[in-house]
Amino acid sequence: MPPIPVTVITGFLGSGKTTLILNLIPQLPKTYKLALLKNEFGDLEIDSQLASSSSISGVKELLNGCICCNLVGQLGDALETLRKDVSPDRIVVETSGSAFPATLAMEINRHGRETDNFILDGVIVVIDVENWKGYEDTSYTAKMQARYTDLIVFNKWELVDERRYEDCLDRIGDLELQLANVKSDRGWVDQSVLLGLDSALAKANGSMMDRVIGHEDNHDHAEDHQGEVEVLSLTLSSRNWSQGVNLEALEKFLTSAPKDEIYRIKAVIEASRPPASSISTSPAESQQGTKTAKYILNWAFGRWTFTHIDTPQSIHVEDSSRKEIDDRSNEHILRMTVILARCEAEKWKKRIETERYCRPENPGEKSSLTITRVL
């Protein structure tokens, strides 16, 4: 079983964390099992909405303390309880602003390494622009905490003038770190920005790439929200059924992507050997006896994982079937979506083409790379 992705959403009371989650739920497939771990009392009516939601498989609360201080030892136990009782596809940890992102991230990473049951997908900080005073502390400690923040969501910015929002950006800039940030649309942010691609999302959507990373869902809302992110869609085709993508070239892309320019990279690739994740020394498992196998790539804020998926295309093709395959149209050996910050799509489209980050492993094979800006 692949590890369960864990998404941490933190921010001070009233910043809009629960609203963000409520707006996330309708964007998920109906079969997707989301579990919620909370460590603060919120509005009872909102919590009741979360508990009764068909997409929330379980809610567990850690109370009477800060989750990163006197409750940190209970975090692993709580995650395991949800894993055993609910078997969720993903766990969202919603915690108060007093919880330091660094402590939470390190504890989830530690527990994940020890058990192989969990993997940190991202740490999201929700900021109430109307009432936030900014990072007044720019000390080493503040920078360490911010370094474990992957994405900042500016909420309630519609209620203030542009100067107030610019002040928030300035305070974050004082930390001199690469921090991705987006503005919410009254508490709504596209799930493709908040969540990485996992096997459950892929399987639940049927057509693995068209819906999960194709951005057809919530299109009307996304048009209202356009300008916050830009999206590139990549397709690499090859007539050689037995080869996969060039993993060395792909890894150069993954390691060179700045966190404040590229927010997420999601892909399904065909590979002739198991690719290695950034946070593990062991490569992803592969299906025995296959020529190539499919893997889900989830890159989020500088970290990435590969997860093997069982598909009919992973089955070894005998020579007797080779002619039938050769007569077919080009096969997709990579389908990818890149979610970028504003004004970054054209630059990275040219760089991907120039550096040839996405190409077949056999340089002599004829292939076709298509890059389209879809948002």
N, C-alpha and C positions, 0 to 999 in steps of 0.2 A: 504494500500500500504506500502511495506517495505521502509525504508529510502534509499535514493540514496547514494551509497558509493562515497567518495571523496578521490582522491589520489593527494597528493601534490608532485610536482617535482621541486626542487629548485637547484640552482647552479649559479656560476658567468657566465656572458656573454661569450659564446664561449666554455663552458665546455662540451656541447653535449646534452643538455636537449631535444631540438627539434628532433635531430637525434634519441634519445632514443624512443621518441613518434612515429616517423615515422617507426621505426623498430618494435614497439609494434602493430601498426594497422593491419598489415597482419596476425598476430597471433590470432586476434579476430574473432569470427563468423561474417559472413556477415550481419546478422540481428541485431548484437549488436550495440546499439546507444551510442556512446561516444561523450561527449561534452567537449570543451576545454575553459578554462578561463585563459587568459594571462594578464600580467601587464608590458610587455616590448616589444619594437619593435625588431623583429628579422630580419633575412634575408628575403627579400620580396618573393624570389622564394620558399624558404622553407615554409613560411607561406601560400603561394598560394597552395602548395602541400597539406598542412594540411586542408585548407578550402575546397579544391575540393575532398578530400578523401571521399569515400562512407561510411567510418566508422566514420567520424566526422560529427555529426548531427548539431553542432552549435559551433561557435567560438565567444567569447566575450572578448574584451580587456579593461583593466583598465590602463589608461596611465597617464603620468605626475605626477608620485609619486610612493612611495614605498607602496606595498600592505599591509605591516604590520604597517605602520605609518599613514600618512595622508589619505590613501585609505582604512584603515581597516574597517571603517564604511560602505563602499560601497561593501564589500565582500559579506555580507549576501544578499544585494539587487541583486547583480550579480548572486549569486547561485539561488535565487528565480526566476529571469528572465529566466535563462536556464531551470529550472524545469518546469515553466509554458509554455514557448515557444517551447521547444524541447522535453520535457519528456524523458530525457536521462536515460540509464541504469547505467551510471557512469559519473562523472565529474572529469577531470584532471585539476588541477590548476598548471600552469607553471609560475614560478615567478623568478625574478632575485636574484642573490646572496646576495643583500642587504636586502632581506626579511628574518627575523629571523624565523626559523621553530617553535619555541615555541609560538610566537605570532599568527602565522597562525593556528597552531593546537588548541590553546585555543579558538580562535574565531570560528573556524568550530565546535568545540565541544559545545561551548555556543549556537550557532545558532541551532545546531542539537537538543540540549536538549529543547530549547524553542519551536521549531516547529515540532519535530519528522520527519522532511523531509530529513535530511542528517546524515551521519555517517562517521567519519574519518576512512579510511581504512589503510592509511600509509603515512609517510613523507619520501621521497626519496631525498637524496642529491647526485648530480652528481659532481664528482671531476675530473678536468683535471690534470692528473698526470704530464704531461709535463710542465705545467706552474704554478702548485699549490705550495705554500710555506708551507702549513701545518697550523695547529692550533697553532699559535704563542702565543695566549692568553689562558692560562690554568686556568684562574680565575674562581670564582664561577659563574659569568655570562656566560662564555663560556661553562661551564659544564651544566648549565641550558638549554642553547640553544641546546647543543648536546643531552641532555636527551630526547628531542622531535624529534630527528632524529631516524627513524626506520631502514633505510637501506642506506648504502653508496655504490654508484656505482663508481668504479674507471674506468675512461675513458682515452683513448689515452696512456695507459701504454705500448702499443706496440712500442711507439716512443722513449722510454727512456731505460736506463739500469736498471738492477734489483735493484741496490743501490738506485736509485731515488724512486722506488716503495716502498722499505723497509723503506725509510725515511718517506713516507706518513703514513705507518702503525705505525711507532714509534710515530709520532705526535698525531695520534688518540689514541694510547695506553696511552699517557700522561694524557688523560682525565679520565682514570680509570673508564670507563663506559662500559656496555655491548652494543656494537654497531655491528650489522650485516654488513658484507661487501662482495661484489662480484666484480670481474673484468668483464667488458663488452667485447664482441667480436666485436670490431670496432663499438661500439655503440649499439650492440644487447645484450639483456638480456631476458631470457625466461619469458613469461608473467605470468607463475605460480609463479615466484619469485616476480614480480612487483605488481601483482594484487591478491586480495583475491577472494574467491569463492562467487558469489552472485546468486540469483535466476535466473536472466536474462541469465547469462553465462550457468547455468545448463540447462535451458529450450532450449536455442538456440542450444545447442550441441546435443539435442535428447537424446542420451544415457548419462545419467547424470554423471556417474562416469568414464566411459571408456575413454571419451575424455577430460572432464574438468579437472579431476585430475589423469588421467591415463597416461599422457605424451606420447601419440602417436603422437600428432601434433609437427611439427618442429623437428622430431627425428634426421634428418641428421645434422641440425644445432646444436642440443643439443650434438651430439657426438663430434663435434669440440669444444664444450664449456664445456665438461664434466671435472670434477675436481674442478669446482667452487662451485657446490652444490652436495649433495647426496640426494637420494630420497628413502623413504620406502613406500611400498603399503601394507595396512592392510585390511583384510576382516574378519569380525566376523559373523559366521553363527549359526543359531539356528533352531531347528525343532518346537519350540513353537511360533506359529504365533502371539499370543496375548501379548508377552512380548517385551520389548525394552532393550536398553543398561542400564547398571548401571551408572546413572548420577553422583553419588558421586565419583565413581572411575575415571570416565572420567574427572571430574573437578579437581581431584588431579593431573592428567596428565597435564591439561591446566595451572594450577597454578605453577607447578614445572618446566616447560620448560624454560630454560634460553634463552634470546633473542639473545645471540651471538652464541648459539649452534643450536637452532631450529628457522628457519626463518618464516615458515608458516605451519599451519595444516588445511587441508581442508577435509571435510567429509560430507556424508549424513548418518544420523542415524535414527533409529526407536526408539521412546520413548513413554512410557505410560503416561507421564505427561509433560507439557511444561517446557523445561529447561531454566535456567536464563542466560542472557548474563552478561559479566563482567562489562559493563558500564551502566547497567540499573538495577533498583531494581525490575522491573516487568518482569515476564517470557515471553517467546515468546508465541504468540497466538496459540491456537490449534483448530482443527476442532471439533465441537460439536458432541457428540454421537459416537466417535471413540474409539476403543480399544487401538490402538496405532496410532501415526502419524509420518510423516517424517519431519525432520528438516535439514536444511543446517547449518553446523558449519563452521565458518570462523575465524580462530585464526591467528592473525598477530602481532608479536612483543610484546607479553604479553597481548594483548586485544583480546576479542573474542565475537562473536555474534551468536545467533541461530535464524534462520528464518524459519517459518513454510511454507511448500509447499504442495499444494493440489495434491494428486496423487490417482489413483485407489486403491493403497495398503492401503490408510488411512481409507477406508470405513470399518465400523464394520462388522465382519464376524459372521453370525448366526451359531448356534450349528449344524443346518442341513447340513452346508457346511464343518464342521470340518473334517470329514473323508477325503474328497477330498484334503483338505490342508495337512493333516497329511501324505497322500500318496505321496506328492511332495517332491522334494529334499529340503535340508536345505535352509531356507530363510536368506538373508543377512540383518542383523539388524544394521550393521555398515560397511561402506566402506570409507576408509580414505587414504589420502596421506600426508606424513610428509616430508617437504623439510628442509634439514639440511645443516649446514656448512660442510666443508671438514673434513674427518676423524671422523665424529660423528655418522654415521649410525649404525655401529656395536654395539657401546656402548649403543645407545638408543634402538636398537632392543632387546638387552638382558634385558635392564631395563624395557621396556614395558611388556615383557614376565614375568619377575620376580615379578614386582609390580602388575601385572594383572590390568592395567589401563583400558583395553578394555575387558569387560566381560558382560554377561547378568545380568539383575537385580535379577533374581531368581538363587541363587547359586546351586540349585539342578538340574537345567536344563542342558541337554547335549548340548554342543556347540563346535565350532571349530574356533580357531583364526589362521589365516595364515598371516605371515609377510614376505614380499619379498623385497629385495633391487632391485630396477629397474634402478637405475642410481648411 
